[in-house]
Amino acid sequence: MFNLILVDRGRLTNYLWGFIGCATWLIVAIMNHLVGDIFAQIFYVTMQFVGVWVWQRQLDRQEKKRV
């Protein structure tokens, strides 16, 4: 829920909180040998970095249009 508020406000910090949540669940999944969850969380952790990259690229494009 917290991430949705941050996304609505246009904050890149939502990816930090998303990473923390995914990494925490990844650790839990590894400790409990939940193979499906392990692979899903690896994907989600990776997508946090992709999301930051795409979002930052879009912000840079918007900034160039303003100038």
HELIX and SHEET records of a PDB file:
HELIX    1   1 PHE A    2  ASP A    8  1                                   7    
HELIX    2   2 ASN A   14  MET A   31  1                                  18    
HELIX    3   3 VAL A   35  ARG A   66  1                                  32    
END                                                                             
